[in-house]
Amino acid sequence: MTKEFRIEEHPILDFQRRRRVAFSFEGRTLEGYEGEPVAAALHALGIKVLRHSIRWKRPRGFFCAIGNCSECLMRIDGRPNVRSCVEPLREGMKVERQEGEGDLIV
């Protein structure tokens, strides 16, 4: 198992842990907690780059965490341009970095 970078204890907040689920990222099987944002699960596993900017190919990661920006757009279960910071993690999800603007599904 990959080392996780998660807040385990907090003086004010109580973290309700859900069941662990397996999902794939770029062909690797990883685990996270059901219902947590996909970007948070990846971040906790040390995966900081979610995509690269379209023009300059600069790395982009977890930024606003509320679905307002486009820094976390990923291809999830074949759907392009999914805001991974607000997409809940589910068992068996297939998560991939997306190149460019993402293909439209027709």
C-alpha positions as a Markdown table, in Angstrom:
| # | Residue | x | y | z |
|---|---|---|---|---|
| 1 | Met | 0.0 | 0.0 | 0.0 |
| 2 | Thr | 1.2 | 3.5 | -0.8 |
| 3 | Lys | 1.8 | 5.8 | 2.1 |
| 4 | Glu | -1.1 | 8.1 | 2.7 |
| 5 | Phe | -1.1 | 11.8 | 3.5 |
| 6 | Arg | -4.3 | 12.3 | 5.3 |
| 7 | Ile | -5.4 | 14.3 | 8.3 |
| 8 | Glu | -6.3 | 11.6 | 10.8 |
| 9 | Glu | -7.0 | 13.8 | 13.9 |
| 10 | His | -8.3 | 17.3 | 14.2 |
| 11 | Pro | -9.1 | 19.3 | 17.3 |
| 12 | Ile | -12.5 | 20.4 | 16.0 |
| 13 | Leu | -13.6 | 18.2 | 13.1 |
| 14 | Asp | -14.6 | 14.6 | 13.4 |
| 15 | Phe | -13.7 | 12.6 | 10.3 |
| 16 | Gln | -16.3 | 9.9 | 9.6 |
| 17 | Arg | -14.4 | 7.2 | 7.8 |
| 18 | Arg | -16.3 | 5.3 | 5.1 |
| 19 | Arg | -15.5 | 2.0 | 3.6 |
| 20 | Arg | -12.3 | 1.6 | 1.6 |
| 21 | Val | -12.9 | 1.1 | -2.1 |
| 22 | Ala | -10.6 | 0.1 | -5.0 |
| 23 | Phe | -10.3 | 2.3 | -8.1 |
| 24 | Ser | -7.9 | 2.5 | -11.0 |
| 25 | Phe | -5.7 | 5.5 | -11.8 |
| 26 | Glu | -3.6 | 5.4 | -15.0 |
| 27 | Gly | -3.9 | 1.6 | -14.9 |
| 28 | Arg | -2.8 | 1.2 | -11.3 |
| 29 | Thr | -5.2 | -0.1 | -8.7 |
| 30 | Leu | -5.4 | 2.2 | -5.7 |
| 31 | Glu | -7.7 | 2.6 | -2.7 |
| 32 | Gly | -9.5 | 5.5 | -1.2 |
| 33 | Tyr | -12.6 | 6.1 | 0.9 |
| 34 | Glu | -16.0 | 5.8 | -0.7 |
| 35 | Gly | -17.6 | 9.2 | -1.3 |
| 36 | Glu | -14.5 | 11.4 | -0.8 |
| 37 | Pro | -13.7 | 13.6 | -3.8 |
| 38 | Val | -11.5 | 11.8 | -6.4 |
| 39 | Ala | -8.9 | 14.6 | -6.2 |
| 40 | Ala | -8.7 | 14.2 | -2.4 |
| 41 | Ala | -8.1 | 10.5 | -2.7 |
| 42 | Leu | -5.3 | 11.0 | -5.2 |
| 43 | His | -3.8 | 13.8 | -3.2 |
| 44 | Ala | -3.8 | 11.7 | -0.1 |
| 45 | Leu | -1.9 | 9.0 | -2.0 |
| 46 | Gly | 0.8 | 11.5 | -3.0 |
| 47 | Ile | -0.5 | 12.1 | -6.6 |
| 48 | Lys | -0.4 | 15.8 | -6.9 |
| 49 | Val | -0.5 | 16.3 | -10.7 |
| 50 | Leu | -4.1 | 15.9 | -12.1 |
| 51 | Arg | -3.5 | 17.3 | -15.5 |
| 52 | His | -1.3 | 19.6 | -17.5 |
| 53 | Ser | -2.2 | 23.1 | -18.8 |
| 54 | Ile | -3.4 | 23.1 | -22.5 |
| 55 | Arg | -1.0 | 25.7 | -23.8 |
| 56 | Trp | 2.2 | 25.4 | -21.8 |
| 57 | Lys | 1.8 | 21.8 | -20.5 |
| 58 | Arg | 2.4 | 23.0 | -16.9 |
| 59 | Pro | 1.3 | 20.6 | -14.1 |
| 60 | Arg | -2.0 | 21.4 | -12.5 |
| 61 | Gly | -3.3 | 20.0 | -9.2 |
| 62 | Phe | -5.9 | 20.3 | -6.4 |
| 63 | Phe | -6.7 | 24.0 | -6.3 |
| 64 | Cys | -10.1 | 25.4 | -5.4 |
| 65 | Ala | -11.7 | 22.1 | -4.1 |
| 66 | Ile | -15.2 | 23.4 | -4.7 |
| 67 | Gly | -15.7 | 22.9 | -8.4 |
| 68 | Asn | -15.2 | 26.5 | -9.6 |
| 69 | Cys | -11.9 | 26.3 | -11.5 |
| 70 | Ser | -10.8 | 23.8 | -14.1 |
| 71 | Glu | -7.5 | 22.7 | -12.6 |
| 72 | Cys | -8.7 | 19.3 | -11.7 |
| 73 | Leu | -10.4 | 18.2 | -14.9 |
| 74 | Met | -9.9 | 14.5 | -15.5 |
| 75 | Arg | -11.4 | 11.6 | -17.5 |
| 76 | Ile | -13.5 | 9.5 | -15.2 |
| 77 | Asp | -15.2 | 6.3 | -16.4 |
| 78 | Gly | -14.6 | 7.5 | -19.9 |
| 79 | Arg | -16.3 | 10.9 | -19.4 |
| 80 | Pro | -14.0 | 13.9 | -20.2 |
| 81 | Asn | -13.8 | 17.2 | -18.2 |
| 82 | Val | -15.0 | 15.8 | -14.9 |
| 83 | Arg | -14.2 | 18.1 | -12.0 |
| 84 | Ser | -12.4 | 15.6 | -9.8 |
| 85 | Cys | -12.5 | 17.8 | -6.7 |
| 86 | Val | -16.3 | 17.4 | -6.4 |
| 87 | Glu | -16.8 | 13.9 | -8.0 |
| 88 | Pro | -17.4 | 11.3 | -5.3 |
| 89 | Leu | -15.2 | 8.2 | -5.3 |
| 90 | Arg | -16.9 | 4.9 | -6.1 |
| 91 | Glu | -15.8 | 1.3 | -6.2 |
| 92 | Gly | -14.3 | 0.4 | -9.5 |
| 93 | Met | -13.9 | 3.9 | -11.0 |
| 94 | Lys | -11.5 | 4.3 | -13.8 |
| 95 | Val | -9.6 | 7.7 | -13.4 |
| 96 | Glu | -7.2 | 9.0 | -16.0 |
| 97 | Arg | -5.4 | 12.3 | -16.6 |
| 98 | Gln | -6.9 | 14.0 | -19.6 |
| 99 | Glu | -4.7 | 15.4 | -22.4 |
| 100 | Gly | -5.8 | 18.8 | -23.7 |
| 101 | Glu | -9.4 | 19.8 | -23.7 |
| 102 | Gly | -10.7 | 16.3 | -23.6 |
| 103 | Asp | -12.7 | 14.6 | -26.3 |
| 104 | Leu | -16.4 | 15.1 | -26.5 |
| 105 | Ile | -18.6 | 12.0 | -26.1 |
| 106 | Val | -21.0 | 11.6 | -29.0 |
